C-alpha cells in the first residue's frame, strides 16, 4: 500500500509502521482454512449441485441454505513461460470437475506469509462461487465479487466465505485470488511490451480477467452479469479504486464497495517510479543484465523472488499505461472514470491495529517526541488536539491521530469526490467490543474497531480472535443486508433497518451511517469527530 500524496499524516514514525502493519494485517487475515470435504450428496439425499460453465461442468456442494463451487479456474495457470504475462482464459476440462475444495493461495510476498506452505502456489488463479440454495440458471441475482487485501503482497480469497451473505441476501458471491508481490506488479517496460495494455500490473489484469469470466459464466449460477458489484478491503479497496479508473474495466461492473481503502489515500507509482523499483528488484533477484532480465525472472525460483522482495515490497498497480492511464484519485477527480454507485467507509479506530503491532508500549515522552519530530512547527498544535490525557494512553492517542489523518479523513475526502458525480453511501463501523484478528491481540490494549474489524461481520471469516457474540452477529446480519441491498438496487435500502441517506455533493457535513451493535444511526459529525478540517490544512509529505 502507498499513500497518494494528497493530505497524508506528517508523522514520520507512523509511515513505515502503516506499511508493515498492513502486511501483518493481511498475514493474520489470510491463514488458509481447512480443506473442504469431498463432494457429497446434500442432507436429505439430494444430489450435489452441478453447473455448466464455458470451460466444462462443475460439481459443487450444498451447506445449509447455500451452495458453493470452490477452486474454479478463471485463468490459465501463470507458470513457466506464462509467469509475468497477462492472464489467458482457462482451458476446457473433460467430464465433471469437482468443485468442493479450495485452491491454494498465490505465492506470498512477505516476511510473514501463510503458515502452511502446502496451501501456496503460483498456480493460483481460482475463485470460489457461493449462491443461495434455490438459485437457478437465469435467476438474475445480484453478484458481489470480493477482492482481499494484503498490501498487494499477501492474502487469499479463500478466507472469505460467502455462504451466509448469499443465503441471507439472495446474492451470488464470488471471492478471487490474484497474483501478488512482484509476480503481480512489476513495472519493467520489457514485460509491458509483451501485452497490448503495455503494463506490468498483472494482478490488476487478473482482476479484470475474473470480471470477464464472471460476465461470461455467472448466469449459469443464477447471477446477473448485468449487475456485478466489485468489493474489496484495504489493498482490495485499492484494487477497486484502480478498476474504477481503468478504461478496460468499463462495463464489467455496476457498483463498487470500498472498505478501509479510500482512493485519495492510496497512490499508484508512475511509469518511471515503477520501472526504477522493478529494476532494483530484478537486480536483487540476480537479474541485472537488461537483455536477459525477463528470461532470468521467469527462470528464478519463487523463493528467490520472495527473498528479493523482503526489503522492496511491491508498490502495487502503476499508472501511466493503457491499463491505468492516470492514478485513481486523479481520474475520479477529473470525471474520467467508470462511474457507478459507491459504498465507502472505514472503521472507527483503524490505526489501533498498526500501533498495537509496532508500538504497543509507547510512553508519553516518546509519543510527544514523535509528534514534534514529525510535524515540526505544527507539532504543538497536533499534541494539543491529541493529548494523552484525553485518550487515556499514548497508544490510544497515537492511534486516534493516525486514524484521523489517514483512513478517516481520506474516506471523507474520497466520498466527496464520488458524491459530486454518483450516488454515494458512507459508513463508519463502530463496535467498541469487536474482536481483533487471531494472533494480533496485545494483552492490555483496546484493539476494537481496528483495521479489518468489520470483516468477520460481513463474511464467513474465521480469523477473528474470538467468535462474534449474538448481538455482534445480529449487527453482522444487518450489515450483510445493507451490502446486499446496495448490490441489488445501487442503494442500501433495507425495510425495517435504519435509513441510510446518500452523501451530499458539497464539502460540508454529509450523512454517515454509524454501524453499531445497539445504536446504528446516521450522523453528520464524522468530519468534526475526526478533525478533518485541521488535517486538510496539513501539506503533503513524501513517503
Secondary structure, 3 states (H helix, E strand, C coil): CCECCCCCCCCHHHHHHHHHHHHHHHHHCCCCCCCCCCCCCCCCCCCCCEEEECCEEEECEEECCEEEEEEEECCCCCCHHHCCCCCCCCCCCCCEEECCCCCCECCCCCCCCCCCHHHECCCCCEEEEEEECCCCCCCCEEEEEEECCCCCCCCCHHHCECHHHHHHHCCEEEEECCCCHHHHCCCCHHHHCCCCCCCCCHHHHHHHHHHHHHHHHHHHHCEEEEEEEEEEECHHHHHHHHHHHCHHHCCCCCEEEEECCCCCCECCCCHHHHHHHHHHHHHHCCCCCHHHHHHHHHHCCHHHHHHHHCCCCCCCCCCCCCCCCCCHHHHHHHCCCCCCEEEEEEECCCCHHHHHHHCCCCCHHHHHHHHHHHHHHHHHHHHHHCCHHHHCCHHHHHHHHHHHHHHHHHHHHHHHHHHCCCCEEEEEECCCCCCCECCCCCCCCCCCCCCCCCHHHHCECCCECCCCCHHHHHHHHHHHHHHHHHHHHCCCCCCCCCCCCCCCCCCCCCCEEEECCCCCEEECCHHHHCCHHHHHCCCCCCC
